């Protein structure tokens, strides 16, 4: 896959990255995870994203592709309390302990990026959480510090000198960060990861989605319904069930400054389809504008914020 510079990190990343939440929450068999990850790496995907709070995800990645560590940019997230790590949420003790735990589980001596996992704005402003990542960076345990989240908190984090990477929600049903967060990231040359790039299949009813996604799956479904988009009217012929995932992923990847879209899947065939869609590149600008206009028209008072 074609690689693009990942902000000021010095890394180059594929447009598609692997998200480790589903394999953890859905307790996916290790052999299946190995098949998916090795196929993705063999296909040129070179960014793996996980988190301390995704049950078993770090361990699965370490056990299955730890021996291929030099082939991918490794991203994890921290900040929430853990049963096996002492310290309060967002404290220096907890974050440093979580970094050490990640190194053990991911079978590596250094993380490429460690993100604060959706802490609120007031926590960010206290400074302790960011200072903990700086200490981990100075100790050589992480290369870059970053923030995963949305809205005002993400925009604030993107202005901090010690933050090099932002992970934020960007998809057909979640466009607010394109106007509030992405401009700050571009100004400061940050690496940007787009989470939920296919809006958790918002064209389906939320009852059809796995339960770990939380309330935002139903929120996305409601938003997309009000946007009244039709793949056929956007240049996608054929079965809408096949058109929607490609349309959604390519929309996310159509925006300057979005370097990598994180896709979580437990299905090898879905992973292959995502690779094929990503390789087609951005949507035509006219189609992107139609989707953006539909979002604005459905939310004229700008109440649809990024879903943390």
C-alpha positions as CSV (number, residue, x, y, z in Angstrom):
1,X,0.0,0.0,0.0
2,X,1.1,3.6,-0.7
3,X,2.6,5.2,2.4
4,X,2.2,8.8,3.5
5,X,4.2,10.9,6.0
6,X,2.7,10.7,9.4
7,X,2.9,14.3,10.5
8,X,6.2,15.3,12.2
9,X,6.9,11.8,13.5
10,X,9.2,10.7,10.7
11,X,7.1,7.6,10.1
12,X,5.3,6.8,6.9
13,X,2.0,5.0,7.3
14,X,-0.5,3.1,5.2
15,X,-3.9,4.7,4.6
16,X,-5.5,1.7,6.4
17,X,-4.6,0.7,10.0
18,X,-5.7,-2.2,12.2
19,X,-7.8,-1.4,15.3
20,X,-7.5,-3.9,18.1
21,X,-10.8,-3.2,20.0
22,X,-13.0,-5.9,18.4
23,X,-10.5,-8.8,18.7
24,X,-10.2,-8.0,22.4
25,X,-13.8,-7.3,23.3
26,X,-15.1,-10.2,21.2
27,X,-12.5,-12.6,22.6
28,X,-11.3,-13.6,19.2
29,X,-9.4,-16.8,18.8
30,X,-5.7,-16.3,18.6
31,X,-5.3,-18.2,15.4
32,X,-7.9,-16.0,13.7
33,X,-6.1,-12.9,14.9
34,X,-2.8,-14.2,13.6
35,X,-4.4,-14.8,10.1
36,X,-5.8,-11.3,10.0
37,X,-2.7,-9.5,11.2
38,X,-0.3,-11.4,9.1
39,X,-2.5,-10.9,6.0
40,X,-2.7,-7.2,6.7
41,X,1.1,-6.9,7.2
42,X,1.7,-8.9,4.1
43,X,-0.6,-6.5,2.2
44,X,1.3,-3.4,3.3
45,X,-0.8,-2.3,6.2
46,X,1.8,-1.0,8.7
47,X,0.0,0.6,11.6
48,X,-1.5,-1.4,14.5
49,X,-3.7,0.5,17.1
50,X,-4.7,-1.0,20.4
51,X,-5.3,0.1,24.0
52,X,-4.7,-1.1,27.6
53,X,-8.5,-1.1,28.1
54,X,-9.3,-3.4,25.2
55,X,-9.4,-6.8,27.0
56,X,-6.6,-9.0,25.8
57,X,-5.9,-7.0,22.7
58,X,-2.3,-6.0,23.4
59,X,-1.5,-9.6,24.4
60,X,-3.0,-10.9,21.2
61,X,-1.0,-8.5,19.0
62,X,2.2,-9.3,20.9
63,X,1.7,-13.1,20.7
64,X,0.8,-13.1,17.0
65,X,3.0,-10.6,15.3
66,X,5.5,-9.5,18.0
67,X,8.2,-11.3,15.9
68,X,7.4,-8.8,13.0
69,X,7.7,-5.7,15.2
70,X,10.0,-3.9,12.8
71,X,7.3,-4.0,10.1
72,X,4.7,-1.8,11.8
73,X,4.0,1.5,13.7
74,X,2.7,0.4,17.1
75,X,0.1,2.6,18.8
76,X,-1.5,2.0,22.2
77,X,-3.6,4.1,24.6
78,X,-3.7,4.6,28.3
79,X,-5.2,6.5,31.3
80,X,-8.1,4.5,32.6
81,X,-7.7,2.4,35.8
82,X,-6.6,-1.2,35.4
83,X,-6.9,-4.1,37.9
84,X,-3.3,-5.0,37.5
85,X,-1.7,-1.5,37.5
86,X,-1.7,0.7,40.6
87,X,-2.7,4.3,40.6
88,X,-5.7,6.5,40.0
89,X,-7.0,7.3,36.5
90,X,-4.8,9.8,34.6
91,X,-2.1,9.8,37.3
92,X,1.6,9.6,36.6
93,X,1.8,6.3,38.5
94,X,-0.9,4.7,36.5
95,X,0.2,5.9,33.1
96,X,3.8,4.9,33.6
97,X,2.7,1.5,34.9
98,X,0.4,1.1,31.9
99,X,3.3,1.9,29.5
100,X,5.4,-0.9,31.2
101,X,2.5,-3.3,31.0
102,X,2.0,-2.5,27.3
103,X,5.7,-3.2,26.6
104,X,5.4,-6.6,28.2
105,X,2.2,-7.6,26.5
106,X,3.1,-6.3,23.1
107,X,6.6,-7.9,23.3
108,X,8.5,-4.8,22.4
109,X,11.1,-2.5,24.0
110,X,9.4,0.7,22.8
111,X,6.0,1.9,21.6
112,X,5.9,4.2,18.6
113,X,3.0,6.2,20.0
114,X,1.1,6.2,23.3
115,X,-2.1,8.1,23.4
116,X,-4.1,9.4,26.3
117,X,-7.4,7.6,25.9
118,X,-10.2,10.1,25.8
119,X,-9.5,12.1,29.0
120,X,-11.6,15.2,29.4
121,X,-10.4,18.7,28.9
122,X,-10.1,19.5,32.6
123,X,-7.8,16.5,33.0
124,X,-5.7,17.6,30.1
125,X,-5.3,21.1,31.5
126,X,-4.0,19.7,34.8
127,X,-0.9,18.5,32.9
128,X,-0.1,15.4,34.9
129,X,-1.2,12.9,32.2
130,X,0.8,14.6,29.5
131,X,3.8,14.9,31.8
132,X,3.7,11.2,32.4
133,X,3.9,10.5,28.7
134,X,6.8,12.9,28.4
135,X,8.6,11.0,31.2
136,X,8.0,7.7,29.3
137,X,9.3,9.3,26.1
138,X,12.5,10.6,27.9
139,X,13.0,7.1,29.3
140,X,12.9,5.7,25.8
141,X,9.8,3.7,26.3
142,X,7.7,5.5,23.8
143,X,8.7,7.6,20.8
144,X,5.8,10.0,20.6
145,X,3.0,11.1,22.9
146,X,-0.5,11.7,21.6
147,X,-4.2,12.0,22.4
148,X,-7.3,10.1,21.4
149,X,-10.6,11.9,21.7
150,X,-12.8,14.5,20.1
151,X,-14.1,18.0,20.1
152,X,-12.7,20.8,22.3
153,X,-10.4,18.4,24.2
154,X,-8.8,17.1,21.0
155,X,-8.3,20.6,19.6
156,X,-6.7,21.6,22.9
157,X,-4.4,18.6,22.9
158,X,-3.4,19.3,19.3
159,X,-1.9,22.6,20.4
160,X,0.3,21.1,23.1
161,X,4.0,21.1,22.2
162,X,4.5,17.5,23.5
163,X,1.6,16.0,21.5
164,X,2.6,14.6,18.1
165,X,-0.4,12.4,17.2
166,X,-4.1,12.8,17.4
167,X,-6.7,10.0,17.0
168,X,-10.2,11.4,16.5
169,X,-13.6,10.4,15.0
170,X,-14.0,11.1,11.3
171,X,-16.7,9.5,9.2
172,X,-19.8,10.1,7.2
173,X,-21.9,10.5,10.3
174,X,-19.3,12.2,12.5
175,X,-17.9,15.2,10.7
176,X,-17.5,17.9,13.3
177,X,-13.8,17.2,14.0
178,X,-13.1,18.0,10.3
179,X,-13.9,21.6,11.2
180,X,-12.6,21.9,14.7
181,X,-9.7,19.4,15.2
182,X,-8.2,18.7,11.8
183,X,-7.2,22.4,11.1
184,X,-5.2,22.5,14.3
185,X,-3.5,19.2,13.4
186,X,-2.6,20.4,10.0
187,X,-1.2,23.7,11.4
188,X,1.0,21.8,13.8
189,X,1.9,19.0,11.4
190,X,0.5,16.3,13.7
191,X,0.0,12.7,12.7
192,X,-3.8,12.0,12.5
193,X,-5.5,8.7,12.9
194,X,-9.2,8.5,12.1
195,X,-11.2,6.3,14.4
196,X,-14.6,4.7,13.4
197,X,-14.0,5.5,9.7
198,X,-16.9,3.5,8.5
199,X,-19.2,4.8,11.2
200,X,-19.8,1.3,12.6
201,X,-21.8,0.4,9.6
202,X,-24.4,3.1,10.4
203,X,-26.5,2.1,7.3
204,X,-27.5,-0.9,9.4
205,X,-29.8,-0.8,12.4
206,X,-27.8,-0.6,15.6
207,X,-29.4,-3.9,16.7
208,X,-27.3,-5.6,14.1
209,X,-24.0,-4.3,15.5
210,X,-21.9,-6.0,18.3
211,X,-22.8,-4.7,21.7
212,X,-19.4,-3.3,22.7
213,X,-19.7,-0.3,20.5
214,X,-21.8,1.6,22.9
215,X,-24.3,4.4,22.3
216,X,-22.5,6.0,19.4
217,X,-23.6,3.1,17.0
218,X,-27.2,4.0,17.4
219,X,-26.3,7.7,17.2
220,X,-24.6,7.2,13.9
221,X,-27.5,5.2,12.6
222,X,-29.9,8.0,13.5
223,X,-27.7,10.7,12.0
224,X,-27.2,8.8,8.7
225,X,-30.9,8.2,8.4
226,X,-31.6,12.0,8.7
227,X,-28.8,12.7,6.2
228,X,-30.8,10.8,3.5
229,X,-27.7,9.7,1.6
230,X,-28.0,7.1,-1.2
231,X,-24.9,5.4,-2.6
232,X,-26.5,5.2,-6.1
233,X,-26.9,9.0,-6.1
234,X,-23.2,9.3,-5.1
235,X,-21.9,7.3,-8.0
236,X,-21.9,3.8,-6.5
237,X,-23.9,1.3,-8.4
238,X,-24.8,-2.3,-7.4
239,X,-25.6,-3.7,-4.0
240,X,-25.8,-0.9,-1.4
241,X,-24.5,-3.4,1.2
242,X,-21.3,-3.6,-0.7
243,X,-21.2,0.1,-1.7
244,X,-21.6,1.6,1.7
245,X,-18.3,0.4,3.4
246,X,-16.2,1.6,0.4
247,X,-18.1,4.9,0.3
248,X,-17.6,5.5,4.0
249,X,-14.0,4.5,4.2
250,X,-13.0,6.5,1.1
251,X,-14.9,9.6,2.5
252,X,-12.8,9.4,5.7
253,X,-9.6,9.1,3.7
254,X,-10.5,12.0,1.4
255,X,-9.6,14.8,3.8
256,X,-6.1,16.4,3.9
257,X,-4.4,15.7,7.1
258,X,-6.1,12.3,7.8
259,X,-3.1,9.9,7.4
260,X,-4.6,6.6,8.5
261,X,-8.1,5.2,9.1
262,X,-8.3,2.6,11.8
263,X,-10.5,-0.4,11.0
264,X,-11.3,-3.0,13.6
265,X,-12.4,-6.4,12.3
266,X,-12.5,-10.1,13.2
267,X,-13.3,-11.1,9.7
268,X,-10.4,-11.7,7.2
269,X,-12.7,-11.1,4.2
270,X,-13.8,-7.7,5.5
271,X,-10.1,-6.9,6.1
272,X,-9.4,-7.7,2.4
273,X,-12.3,-5.6,1.2
274,X,-11.1,-2.7,3.3
275,X,-7.7,-2.9,1.7
276,X,-9.2,-2.9,-1.8
277,X,-11.3,0.1,-0.9
278,X,-8.5,2.1,0.6
279,X,-6.3,1.4,-2.4
280,X,-8.9,3.2,-4.6
281,X,-8.0,6.4,-2.9
282,X,-10.1,9.5,-2.1
283,X,-13.6,10.1,-3.4
284,X,-14.1,12.8,-6.1
285,X,-14.3,16.2,-4.5
286,X,-17.8,16.7,-5.7
287,X,-19.0,13.6,-3.9
288,X,-17.2,14.6,-0.7
289,X,-18.9,17.9,-0.8
290,X,-22.3,16.3,-1.3
291,X,-21.8,14.2,1.9
292,X,-20.6,17.2,3.8
293,X,-23.6,19.2,2.7
294,X,-25.9,16.4,3.8
295,X,-24.4,16.5,7.2
296,X,-24.7,20.2,7.6
297,X,-28.3,20.2,6.3
298,X,-29.3,17.5,8.7
299,X,-27.8,19.4,11.7
300,X,-28.3,23.1,10.9
301,X,-27.6,24.1,14.5
302,X,-24.3,22.2,14.7
303,X,-25.3,20.1,17.7
304,X,-23.8,16.8,16.3
305,X,-20.4,16.8,18.0
306,X,-17.7,14.2,17.7
307,X,-18.6,10.9,19.4
308,X,-15.9,10.2,22.1
